Amino acid sequence: MKITGLVLLLSLVTFTSIAQNNAPLKENLELIIEDAQFAQLIGNYQEAIANYKEYLSYQDNAEVFLYLSQALYDTGNIHKALDNINKSIKLNSSNDLAYYTRANILVDLGNTYSAINDYTAAILLNPNDMYSYMQRAFAFSEIGFEQEAIRDFAIAIQISPTDAKAYFNMASVSLFYKENNKVCAMLPALAANDNRHAELVLRTFCI
């Protein structure tokens, strides 16, 4: 019994030692992510993808699946991007950026209704993100829901009243649906609040 116990103990120690030697230290994993994010930032997507995959070969991580999905999306690998963002959301269903990212992918795949559901999920998790409202507005406009689109652009403007992009997008959709009178009615308020940039954007539609 003593010999068997000793062998078992030695085997356990040896196995633990091997596992520790094969697994990178936490600091090394952090370096892999730093290298991947820098590569992605400068547009070296293939290196970024390789580094994210190396990290995930050691452990699953919701944020890393998200980063990998974004890198794959940027290289046109839409279906692989979708697979990885699904994994991210499965691990962490409370990240609004993950739903926002998946919604963008679904729009490119032509699944607009599902994309709207994901933009809505992102908004529920982070109601102060103007971009989720703007992207959902575009999705609404694609399926002919002009009032919903205009409403979302209006909310985006409320969140960020000095951001001219929201005004421009709202004006574009409104003009397409011949609803530009509603947008032009905002001009006096913009002038009164000295929101010059947004005012100039709208004036291009209201001449």
C-alpha positions as CSV (number, residue, x, y, z in Angstrom):
1,M,0.0,0.0,0.0
2,K,2.8,2.4,0.8
3,I,4.5,1.7,-2.5
4,T,1.3,2.1,-4.5
5,G,0.5,5.4,-2.6
6,L,4.0,6.7,-3.3
7,V,3.7,5.8,-7.0
8,L,0.3,7.6,-7.2
9,L,1.7,10.6,-5.4
10,L,4.7,10.8,-7.8
11,S,2.4,10.4,-10.8
12,L,0.2,13.2,-9.6
13,V,3.2,15.5,-9.0
14,T,4.6,14.7,-12.4
15,F,1.3,15.3,-14.2
16,T,0.8,18.6,-12.4
17,S,4.3,19.6,-13.3
18,I,3.8,18.8,-16.9
19,A,0.5,20.6,-17.0
20,Q,2.0,23.7,-15.5
21,N,4.9,23.6,-17.9
22,N,2.5,23.4,-20.9
23,A,0.1,26.1,-19.8
24,P,1.4,29.7,-20.3
25,L,1.5,31.9,-17.3
26,K,-1.2,34.5,-16.9
27,E,1.2,37.2,-17.9
28,N,2.0,35.4,-21.1
29,L,-1.7,35.2,-22.0
30,E,-2.0,38.9,-21.4
31,L,0.9,39.5,-23.7
32,I,-0.8,37.4,-26.4
33,I,-3.9,39.6,-26.1
34,E,-1.9,42.8,-26.1
35,D,0.0,41.7,-29.3
36,A,-3.3,40.7,-30.9
37,Q,-5.1,43.9,-30.2
38,F,-2.1,46.0,-31.4
39,A,-2.0,44.0,-34.6
40,Q,-5.7,44.5,-35.1
41,L,-5.4,48.2,-34.4
42,I,-2.8,48.6,-37.2
43,G,-4.7,46.4,-39.6
44,N,-2.6,43.3,-39.4
45,Y,-5.7,41.1,-39.0
46,Q,-4.1,37.8,-39.8
47,E,-1.6,38.2,-37.0
48,A,-4.4,39.3,-34.7
49,I,-6.5,36.3,-35.6
50,A,-3.6,33.9,-35.0
51,N,-2.9,35.4,-31.6
52,Y,-6.6,35.3,-30.5
53,K,-6.7,31.7,-31.6
54,E,-3.6,30.9,-29.6
55,Y,-5.1,32.4,-26.5
56,L,-8.3,30.5,-27.0
57,S,-6.4,27.2,-27.4
58,Y,-5.6,27.5,-23.7
59,Q,-8.9,28.8,-22.3
60,D,-12.3,30.1,-23.4
61,N,-12.9,33.8,-22.9
62,A,-16.0,35.8,-23.9
63,E,-14.1,39.0,-24.7
64,V,-11.4,37.2,-26.7
65,F,-14.1,35.4,-28.8
66,L,-15.6,38.9,-29.4
67,Y,-12.2,40.3,-30.5
68,L,-11.7,37.3,-32.8
69,S,-15.1,37.8,-34.3
70,Q,-14.4,41.4,-35.0
71,A,-11.1,40.6,-36.7
72,L,-12.7,37.9,-38.8
73,Y,-15.5,40.3,-39.7
74,D,-12.9,42.9,-40.8
75,T,-11.3,40.3,-43.1
76,G,-14.7,39.3,-44.7
77,N,-15.0,35.9,-42.9
78,I,-18.6,36.6,-42.0
79,H,-19.7,33.1,-41.1
80,K,-16.7,32.5,-38.9
81,A,-17.2,35.8,-37.3
82,L,-20.8,34.8,-36.5
83,D,-19.7,31.5,-35.0
84,N,-17.3,33.2,-32.7
85,I,-19.6,36.0,-31.6
86,N,-22.2,33.3,-30.8
87,K,-19.6,31.7,-28.5
88,S,-18.9,35.0,-26.9
89,I,-22.6,35.6,-26.1
90,K,-23.0,32.1,-24.8
91,L,-20.2,32.7,-22.3
92,N,-21.4,36.2,-21.4
93,S,-24.9,37.3,-22.3
94,S,-24.6,40.7,-20.6
95,N,-22.1,42.4,-23.0
96,D,-23.9,45.0,-25.2
97,L,-21.0,45.2,-27.6
98,A,-21.3,41.5,-28.4
99,Y,-25.0,41.9,-29.4
100,Y,-24.1,45.0,-31.4
101,T,-21.3,43.1,-33.2
102,R,-23.6,40.2,-33.9
103,A,-26.3,42.5,-35.2
104,N,-23.9,44.1,-37.7
105,I,-22.9,40.6,-38.9
106,L,-26.6,39.6,-39.3
107,V,-27.3,42.7,-41.3
108,D,-24.5,41.7,-43.7
109,L,-26.0,38.2,-43.9
110,G,-29.4,39.7,-44.8
111,N,-31.0,38.6,-41.6
112,T,-32.4,42.1,-40.7
113,Y,-35.1,41.0,-38.3
114,S,-32.7,39.1,-36.2
115,A,-30.3,42.0,-36.3
116,I,-33.0,44.3,-35.0
117,N,-33.5,41.9,-32.1
118,D,-29.8,42.0,-31.3
119,Y,-29.6,45.8,-31.6
120,T,-32.6,45.9,-29.2
121,A,-30.7,43.6,-26.8
122,A,-27.7,45.9,-26.9
123,I,-29.9,48.9,-26.2
124,L,-31.5,47.2,-23.2
125,L,-28.0,46.5,-21.8
126,N,-26.7,50.0,-22.6
127,P,-29.5,52.5,-23.3
128,N,-27.0,55.4,-23.7
129,D,-25.2,54.1,-26.7
130,M,-26.3,56.2,-29.7
131,Y,-24.7,53.8,-32.2
132,S,-27.0,50.9,-31.4
133,Y,-30.0,53.2,-32.0
134,M,-28.5,54.5,-35.3
135,Q,-27.7,51.0,-36.5
136,R,-31.2,49.8,-35.5
137,A,-32.6,52.8,-37.4
138,F,-30.8,51.7,-40.6
139,A,-32.1,48.2,-40.1
140,F,-35.6,49.5,-39.7
141,S,-35.3,51.6,-42.8
142,E,-34.1,48.6,-44.8
143,I,-37.4,46.8,-44.2
144,G,-39.6,49.9,-44.7
145,F,-40.3,50.8,-41.0
146,E,-39.6,54.5,-41.6
147,Q,-41.3,55.8,-38.5
148,E,-39.3,53.4,-36.3
149,A,-36.2,54.4,-38.1
150,I,-36.8,58.1,-37.6
151,R,-37.7,57.5,-33.9
152,D,-34.4,55.8,-33.3
153,F,-32.4,58.5,-35.0
154,A,-34.3,61.0,-32.8
155,I,-33.3,59.1,-29.7
156,A,-29.6,59.0,-30.9
157,I,-29.8,62.8,-31.3
158,Q,-31.1,63.1,-27.7
159,I,-28.2,61.0,-26.5
160,S,-25.6,62.9,-28.4
161,P,-27.1,66.3,-29.5
162,T,-23.9,67.6,-30.9
163,D,-23.1,64.6,-33.1
164,A,-23.8,65.6,-36.7
165,K,-23.9,62.0,-37.9
166,A,-27.2,61.4,-36.2
167,Y,-28.7,64.4,-37.8
168,F,-27.4,63.5,-41.2
169,N,-28.6,59.9,-41.1
170,M,-32.0,61.0,-39.8
171,A,-32.3,63.6,-42.6
172,S,-31.3,61.1,-45.2
173,V,-33.9,58.5,-44.2
174,S,-36.5,61.2,-43.7
175,L,-35.9,62.6,-47.2
176,F,-36.1,59.1,-48.7
177,Y,-39.5,58.7,-47.1
178,K,-40.5,62.2,-47.9
179,E,-40.7,63.1,-44.2
180,N,-38.0,65.8,-44.3
181,N,-40.5,68.4,-43.0
182,K,-40.2,66.8,-39.6
183,V,-36.5,67.0,-39.6
184,C,-36.5,70.6,-40.9
185,A,-38.7,71.6,-38.0
186,M,-35.7,71.0,-35.7
187,L,-33.7,73.8,-37.3
188,P,-34.9,76.6,-35.0
189,A,-34.0,74.7,-31.9
190,L,-30.5,73.9,-33.3
191,A,-29.9,77.5,-34.1
192,A,-31.1,78.6,-30.6
193,N,-28.8,76.1,-28.9
194,D,-25.9,77.2,-31.1
195,N,-25.5,73.6,-32.5
196,R,-23.9,75.0,-35.6
197,H,-22.4,71.8,-37.0
198,A,-25.7,69.9,-36.8
199,E,-27.6,72.9,-38.1
200,L,-25.4,73.1,-41.2
201,V,-25.9,69.4,-41.9
202,L,-29.7,69.7,-41.7
203,R,-29.7,72.9,-43.9
204,T,-28.4,70.8,-46.8
205,F,-31.6,68.9,-46.7
206,C,-33.9,71.9,-45.9
207,I,-33.3,74.3,-48.7
